[in-house]
Amino acid sequence: MRNSMEMGSYIESVLNRIGMKPIELANRIGVDRSTVTRYLKGTRKISMEDVPKIANAIGINPVELLMDENDKKPTNVIDISQRTVKIPVLGEIACGDPILAEENYEDYRDELAESLPAGELVYLKAKGDSMSPTIPSGSFVLVRAQSDVENGEIAAVLVNGNTEATLKRVKKQGDVIILMPDNSSHQPYIVDKNNPAKIIGKAIRFTQDL
């Protein structure tokens, strides 16, 4: 079985082969870039819970990540199909309906259950370039339902009378909350009584269809 350094080196070789940057891997598995950097250097152990998440994100079998070609593979192992679940895609929000009500969904996306974080999950499609380059327009962003996020985290936020969900970085300065775009060509949104907003979830990771 590979040790932490060997696993990190193997992940890095796969990333180079498929042309994926560490920041994209971080977004896909729901961690920050520094965590992935430590994984690649072998200075942070990858938990068994995270092995299938990383393997799925880079398109390999979890066993391939854990074991090298010199490990003796058992001959009586039967592959078990990985379970998938349907994650709803949030569309237009009907006034008066609960935010995560079925009436507000426009589609569903299949995901491996093993790769998903705990909690109530929904996808939100990024529209426009306000969060570029962090989140490209057209990306599907996985959001975990929660009413608040830490300072500097990206959240799904309701604006325009709770009828539109947008993705913004939440900045907290005392009692003031500012919704910041990552694209400097867009203006920040200062939350006050004239511009109300409601956090509905934390952005975990994003995916793109080719």
PyMOL commands that set and color helices and strands:
alter all, ss='L'
color gray80, all
select helices_A, chain A and resi 4-18+22-29+33-41+51-58+62-66+102-104+113-115
alter helices_A, ss='H'
color red, helices_A
select strands_A, chain A and resi 84-90+105-112+121-125+140-145+154-159+164-173+176-180+189-191+198-207
alter strands_A, ss='S'
color yellow, strands_A
deselect
rebuild
show_as cartoon
